[in-house]
Amino acid sequence: MRTMQEDGVQRAALDSGYAWLRLGVAVLLSAVGGVGMWSVVVALPAVQAEFGTARAAASLPYTLAMLGFAAGGVVIGRLVDRFGIVLPVIGGAIALGSGYVAAGHAASLGQFAAAHGLLIGFGSAATFGPLMTDISHWFLRRRGIAVAICAAGNYVAGALWPPVVQHFIAVAGWRQTHTGIGVFCVATMVPLALLLRRRTAAASHPAAVLPAAQGTLRLSPGALQILLVVAGVACCAAMAMPQVHIVAYCGDLGYGVARGAEMLSLMLGFGIVSRIASGFIADRIGGLATLLLGSLLQGTALVLYLVFDSLGALYLISALFGLFQGGIVPMYAIIIREYFPAKEAGTRLGLVLMATLVGMAFGGWVSGEIFDLTGSYRSAFANGLLWNLLNGSIVLWLLQRRRARVALA
């Protein structure tokens, strides 16, 4: 049993100045470690050219990186629930650095892809879901915005890394670029992780252990988990089409891969704004309603990609796509904290994020397959729109079920 003094200390730690400082360190870690999700997108044309493969085969390293990221989120999330954040992040940094060095020395596409799946994706996972879980324990009143800001670190990586990677690939080649990234990650992430040595203070706070929203959906925890997993696959299968293939798409249209890298950076830069804004919205209307809003807007952007393909339009639509979809994934962390006990947050969020990354991996791969079959990305955009519709339908059903339960009560 905790004493009144211990409870007072935990309450004081929530939303404190230290909590915000810890959030800043988490964002920096996410911005560095997030390179594991984005560098392979920029390197895709150069890797495809060197190994002489089809577009779908060249997309395999991205697919395996997402699968590694997915598995890493579950494994590392469970470790964070048990041991805290520091050691898992340090282990992720070492895996990430080793993976980039191995990728830079790969003698075949298979070796390059394996480095992404087994090391880069797995290691990078330590800087996303586990950090969001850790930060969610340090905030109560401002949990939505705090988790969203933490998640935005991944998009900071997406905004900063693509042009940097593209520059060094053009100057030094993709092999030297990957080796340099590996060294940089280890040198920066390990010291940052050591700044998070203070253990979570709020994990056993009563409001965090028994969420107020628990039971309002009239669903078992297992059923709700399954629905969130399916929704996560669907939203990110849709999301992957522009994010994974925008660079190659611009090359096919004759605009050049550099323009595509700029669009990806623009997309993810506006995604930062979206993620932070979604946190403010979630603190007011809840995670489910905010997720539905993001799903509807993401579908709108996919329709625009189907209709317009001029250079100026693609820049504008890419900015809108980032602004519309950036807040979707962080909402799963908010929903988990609203409907499940805090002590299960790392594992349950890891499972949902695994689903979103499986969706990204599948979406990136199937878009390449559709392109190889049709010679066009038009059908791939339509495929993404259908998956987005599935996501919106699940979230709408959950939201209506909750409202019906509240009205009945």
Secondary structure, DSSP 8 states (H G I E B T S, - for coil): ---HHHHHHHHHHTT-HHHHHHHHHHHHHHHHHTHHHHHHHHHHHHHHHHHT--HHHHTHHHHHHHHHHHHHHHHHHHHHHHH-SHHHHHHHHHHHHHHHHHHHT-SSHHHHHHHIIIIIHHHHGGGSHHHHHHHHTT-STTHHHHHHHHHHHHHHHHHHHHHHHHHHHHHH-HHHHHHHHHHHHHHHHHHHHHTT-S--SSTT-HHHHS-TTTTTT---HHHHHHHHHHHHHHHHHHHHHHHHHHHHHHHHTTS-HHHHHHHHHHHHHHHHHHHHHHHHHHHHH-HHHHHHHHHHHHHHHHHHHHH--SHHHHHHHHHHHHHHHTTHHHHHHHHHHHHS-GGGHHHHHHHHHHHHHHHHHHHHHHHHHHHHHHSSSHHHHHHHHHHHHHHHHHHHHHHHHHHHHHHH-
